[in-house]
Amino acid sequence: MRRGLTFVLLGLGVFGIATGLLLRFYAYPALAKIPHSPDTTAVAQGSGITALVYVEKDGGPAQPEIRRDLSLTSTTYVSGDLRAPEVQADSGVTAWVEATRITEDKDRLTLSASVRELCLDRFTAEAVAPCTTQYLQKAKPENGKDTKIPGTRGQVQFPGLNFKFPFQTEKRTYPWYDSGVGKPVDAKFDGEETLQGLSVYRFKQSVPPTDVDGRDVPGSLVDKPEPTVSVRLYYQAEKTLWIEPETGALIKVRQSVKQELRTSDQNAGQGTAVFDGTLELNKKTVDANVRVAEDNKSKLWLLTGLPVILWIAGGVLLAVGIVLLLAGRRRTA
């Protein structure tokens, strides 16, 4: 009977260790992937904002006007493009579509609207190439017409992270794509917090004043007497992202942006602010993000936490079995 118990313990120990290895190093890479068909809506809001709006007057074309102390709402909807040729059931690449609209709450004026599609690595969440369906489409608020910029095959149109961080997020710097400058900007680890009982990592991203565009505007918009004035658009931003580290899910975002039009004789701070304010994901969106992250985190635990328990339990059983086996051999001798 003692001999039978010994071999049972040895067998259970080997089984526990082997199962843990299988879950962690085979099942985890195969199953810990972002989905092909997300269906999420995120709403960010802010008040006391200065922004450039286009207003129709007397039935004529929309005219630019700077308004202050506005309340704005940014709504972002993310879905998947299952028709993209890169999207296959077991593929490591997927295609997501993001539609964003920023509106002024009182008069429901649209400040900006855009749609973009990009391919993502399903584990790292970084944008990848090739992607035959990537594009950026922007609506011009002054006339309502869309401008579509297709991507170049073999090149990443929106490099870096765009929607979430990788699974098993680390306390380090990650490249997060910033649409204002059209390139990834370092998002640096800034500490840990607890949001509604959920442990999160906080990352901060800073974009210094950067010349991003040139345009001709009415002189009255920038307090100049000329009918038309050539200006440069400068963009700067501070963004804070709260990330659930096991899943890499984005839980909360706060972004402060300033855009300034400068003439050739103006320095930083001397131009005309066409956007100055902060938008932050509202409580309803954060609550939903916390619920989803907690659910996905519990599912991932079966692939990350359970293997550790199996390794420990299997190691103990294996050690006890070996001790009993050696003790039995000494008694026999």
PyMOL commands that set and color helices and strands:
alter all, ss='L'
color gray80, all
select helices_A, chain A and resi 2-31+219-222+283-332
alter helices_A, ss='H'
color red, helices_A
select strands_A, chain A and resi 39-56+62-80+93-104+110-121+135-139+146-150+174-178+183-195+198-218+228-244+249-262+272-281
alter strands_A, ss='S'
color yellow, strands_A
deselect
rebuild
show_as cartoon
